[in-house]
Amino acid sequence: MYSIQISNVKFRVKNAVCIGYSGRNQEMVKRHIEELSIEGIAPPPTIPMVYPISNILVTQEEMIDVLGKKTSGEVEFVILINHDKALVTVGSDHTDRRLECYSIPYAKQATPKPIAKEAWNLEDVVNHWDKLQLKCEISLNRRWQEYQEGSVAANLPVNDIIAFAERNNVIDRQGTVLFCGTVPIIGGQFKYGEKYRLTLIDPVLNRKIQHEYEVRDITKK
């Protein structure tokens, strides 16, 4: 059994899924597809898209190992489902961009998927869901800079994403982690950071969840 600790509670991860291209605004989805096309990544066959990944890719480590220099993170809100309970936290759909040019499903599977160690009950935020904010900062040459920032309202409503995942039979009620979509990149081009700092902000209840991780290219000698 593979488990992680969320807010000091053991959470069993039986299933993990990335929901791609889940933007509420189709113009923003098109913009993200254009961002990917700059890197030679083909558009998806359907929108949204379901990308199942291995449950053991979900990690809370502060360092992840990757192959090569062209991997990058994307800040996302992450839903954790256990029976009838749902939690929300922040994570990164870290992806191998070079491999993504060949196959998005393969690229999703090639890198760990970091998530934070803290979570909120979804029911505590669902009534002010669209006010939640996502932010990603990256460290390049040991200097932090803003990389992504925006509202979760950029994506489909959270209950619609869960319903979409259920219709596609990718939710195991004994423990599923859903990576649910990102916000636009500032400037529109991928950057390959040495470190990533992910933040989910609740301005209504005046709190945030944050996770930071470092990227180690194990091909370096």
C-alpha positions in Angstrom: 0.0 0.0 0.0 1.3 3.4 -0.9 0.5 6.2 1.5 1.4 9.9 2.1 0.8 12.1 5.1 -1.7 14.9 4.6 -2.2 17.3 7.6 -0.8 14.6 9.9 -3.3 12.0 8.6 -2.2 9.0 6.5 -3.8 9.1 3.1 -3.8 6.0 1.0 -3.0 6.7 -2.7 -4.6 4.0 -4.8 -5.0 6.1 -8.0 -3.5 9.2 -9.4 -4.7 11.2 -12.4 -3.8 14.4 -14.2 -6.8 16.3 -15.7 -5.4 18.3 -18.6 -6.8 21.2 -20.5 -9.4 21.9 -17.9 -9.7 25.6 -18.5 -13.1 27.3 -17.9 -12.3 29.9 -20.5 -11.6 28.4 -23.9 -9.4 31.3 -24.9 -7.1 30.5 -22.0 -7.1 26.9 -22.9 -6.1 27.9 -26.5 -3.4 30.1 -25.0 -2.0 27.2 -23.0 -2.0 24.9 -26.1 -0.1 27.7 -27.9 2.4 27.7 -25.1 2.9 24.0 -25.6 3.1 24.3 -29.4 6.2 26.6 -29.0 7.9 23.5 -27.6 6.6 21.3 -30.4 3.9 19.6 -28.3 0.9 18.5 -30.3 -2.7 19.7 -29.3 -4.8 17.2 -27.3 -7.4 15.0 -29.1 -10.1 16.0 -26.6 -10.7 18.8 -24.0 -10.5 18.1 -21.1 -8.1 15.1 -21.2 -7.5 12.4 -18.7 -3.9 11.3 -18.1 -3.6 8.4 -15.6 -0.2 8.2 -13.8 1.4 5.8 -11.4 0.3 6.4 -7.8 4.0 6.2 -6.7 4.8 9.4 -8.6 2.9 11.4 -6.0 5.6 12.7 -3.7 6.1 15.2 -0.8 9.8 15.1 -1.0 11.7 18.4 -1.2 13.9 17.2 -4.0 12.9 15.3 -7.2 15.1 13.4 -9.6 14.7 14.0 -13.4 16.4 13.0 -16.6 17.7 16.0 -18.5 17.4 19.8 -18.3 14.0 20.2 -20.0 11.6 19.4 -17.3 9.3 22.0 -15.7 6.6 22.3 -13.1 3.0 23.6 -13.3 1.3 24.8 -10.1 -2.1 23.1 -9.8 -4.8 22.6 -7.2 -5.0 19.0 -6.2 -8.0 17.1 -5.0 -7.6 14.1 -2.7 -10.7 11.8 -2.5 -11.1 9.2 0.2 -14.6 7.6 0.3 -17.0 10.5 0.7 -14.4 13.0 1.9 -12.5 15.4 -0.4 -9.5 17.5 0.4 -7.7 20.3 -1.5 -4.0 21.1 -1.6 -1.4 22.4 -4.0 0.9 20.5 -6.2 2.9 20.5 -9.4 2.3 18.6 -12.6 6.0 18.4 -13.2 6.6 17.1 -16.8 9.4 16.2 -19.1 8.9 18.7 -21.9 11.3 17.0 -24.3 9.4 13.7 -24.0 6.1 15.6 -24.2 6.9 16.4 -27.9 6.8 12.6 -28.5 4.0 11.6 -26.1 2.1 13.6 -23.4 1.1 10.4 -21.5 4.7 9.2 -21.5 5.9 12.6 -20.4 3.4 12.7 -17.5 4.7 9.3 -16.3 8.4 10.3 -16.6 8.6 12.6 -13.6 7.5 12.8 -9.9 4.4 14.9 -9.0 5.1 16.9 -5.9 2.2 17.9 -3.6 2.1 19.8 -0.2 1.9 18.1 3.2 -1.1 20.2 4.2 -4.7 20.2 2.9 -8.1 21.8 3.5 -11.5 20.2 3.6 -13.0 20.9 0.2 -16.4 21.7 1.8 -14.7 24.6 3.7 -13.7 26.4 0.5 -16.3 25.3 -2.1 -18.6 28.2 -1.4 -15.9 30.7 -2.2 -13.9 28.5 -4.6 -13.4 31.0 -7.3 -11.6 33.4 -4.9 -8.7 30.9 -4.4 -5.4 31.8 -6.0 -2.5 29.8 -7.4 1.0 31.1 -7.5 4.3 29.5 -8.7 7.8 31.0 -8.2 10.9 29.5 -9.7 14.6 29.8 -8.8 16.9 30.4 -11.8 20.6 30.9 -11.2 19.7 31.0 -7.5 17.3 33.9 -7.9 13.6 33.7 -7.3 11.1 35.1 -9.9 7.4 34.9 -10.5 6.5 32.2 -13.0 2.7 31.7 -12.8 -0.2 33.4 -11.0 -3.9 33.4 -11.3 -7.3 32.3 -9.9 -8.6 28.7 -9.8 -11.5 30.2 -11.6 -9.3 29.9 -14.7 -10.2 26.2 -14.6 -13.5 24.4 -14.6 -15.4 24.4 -11.3 -14.0 21.8 -8.9 -17.2 19.8 -8.7 -17.4 19.7 -12.5 -13.8 18.3 -12.6 -14.6 15.6 -10.1 -17.8 14.7 -12.1 -15.7 14.6 -15.3 -13.2 12.2 -13.6 -16.1 10.0 -12.3 -17.6 9.8 -15.8 -14.3 8.6 -17.1 -14.0 6.0 -14.3 -10.7 7.2 -13.0 -11.7 7.8 -9.3 -11.1 5.1 -6.8 -13.0 6.1 -3.7 -10.4 4.3 -1.5 -7.9 7.0 -2.4 -7.4 9.1 -5.5 -5.2 12.1 -6.2 -6.4 14.4 -8.9 -4.2 17.1 -10.4 -6.8 19.5 -11.8 -5.3 22.2 -14.0 -2.9 25.1 -14.0 -2.9 28.9 -14.6 -1.1 30.8 -17.4 2.7 31.2 -17.5 3.8 34.8 -17.1 5.3 35.7 -20.5 3.9 32.5 -22.0 7.1 30.4 -22.3 8.4 27.5 -20.3 11.3 28.1 -17.9 13.3 25.2 -16.4 13.8 26.1 -12.8 16.2 24.8 -10.3 13.6 25.1 -7.6 9.8 25.6 -7.5 7.7 27.3 -4.8 4.0 26.5 -5.1 1.3 28.4 -3.2 -2.5 28.0 -2.9 -4.0 31.1 -1.3 -7.4 31.5 0.4 -8.0 35.2 0.8 -11.4 34.7 2.4 -10.2 32.6 5.4 -6.8 34.3 5.3 -4.5 31.2 4.9 -2.3 29.5 2.4 -0.7 26.2 1.6 2.8 26.2 0.3 5.3 23.6 -0.9 8.8 24.0 -2.2 10.9 21.5 -4.1 14.3 21.3 -5.8 14.9 19.6 -9.2 18.0 17.4 -9.6 19.1 16.3 -13.0 20.6 12.9 -12.4 22.2 12.8 -15.9 24.7 15.4 -14.8 28.2 14.0 -14.1 
